[in-house]
C-alpha cells in the first residue's frame, strides 16, 4: 500500500473529537425547589457538555444523593430538598470518575464496555482505565 492509502485508512479508523478545549467547565446547576422536590432545569445541557447519557448521570446522582428521581423532558426531578452546592459537588465527582482522563486530564473520553467491564477510554491520549460498571 502506498502512503496516501495508509493515511486514508488511519483517518477513517480514528474518531473525531468534537468540542475539545483546554478549558473544560461544567455548568452550574440551575433549578428550583418546589415543596420537597428539587428540579434541575439544565440537566440535559450538563449531560451534553459532559457527553454522557442522561440516564447514567441520573442514576449516579440518585445513588450519591440517596434520593429517587425521574426525568421530565430535559429536567431532572429529585424527590428531596437539596442544596445546589451539594449537587454541583456530586456532578464534579461524576466528571472526575467518568469523564476526565486520569492521564492527560482532558474530557475527550468515552465509556467503553468490554465483556463485563466498563472502561474510560481517552480519545486524546489513548489511555484506558476501568470504572465501576454499575452505578446501582
Secondary structure, 3 states (H helix, E strand, C coil): CCHHHHHHHHHHHCCCCCCCCCCCCCCCCCEEEECCEEEECCHHHHHHHHCCCHHHHHHHHHHHCCCCEEEECCEEEECCCCCHHHHHHHHHHHHHHHCCCCCCCCCCEEEEEECCEEEEEECCCCCEEEECCCCC
